[in-house]
């Protein structure tokens, strides 16, 4: 299956570089380029898209607003947004995750990291980026006010089984299905089933949203080193 990628960045040179990189992969193709968020949303609606590489700072409609528009549109439920940011530690990253982004990636990342992030986001398997992201998510959420627990999320956790809660905690730690299966001594398929059920019960569109809910509900406490 070919992963269809939409590029959204106000810098034409960066878009060109990303296009060359993505189109060089046999399992990927660039289906469009946008110079601002509004154009990205429009193209995502017009052209079948699996992943949007979204710059967070653009004129007019920025990446954060565009991400929210995409995540809230039922017609774009299968579209995953990977936020591109110049600064790894950025409060906007917290907001983008809450807006519905599948995750984020620093613009200084290696080409293989970018390509891997696209594949992971398209597959919905892990928390989308290099291993360093796993340790940063909690820090970002803490900076964004994770101590202000969301009672709505906390109440929805009551619908989860004990095992689904256990799996959710592991997902919040950035672990893949295979890693969780090894820790809990179950099969990856069983883990996938628990993850899917947790997503359905909590109204999460993907694993990144499960992570946000886990922190904002207080199920997992952010750790800042």
Buried (B, 14 or more C-beta within 10 A) or exposed (E): EEBBBBBBBBEEEBBEBBBEBBEEBEEBBBBBBBBBBBBBBBBBBEEEBBBBBBBBBBEEBBBBBBBBBBBEBEEBEEBBBBBBBEEBEBEBBBBBBBBBBBBBBBBEBEEEBBBBBBBBBBBBBBBBBBEEBBEBBBBBBBBBEBEEBBEEBBEBBEEBEEBBBBBBBBBBBBBBBEBBBEBBEBEBEBBBBBBEBBBEBBEBBBBBBBBBBBBBBBBBEBEEE
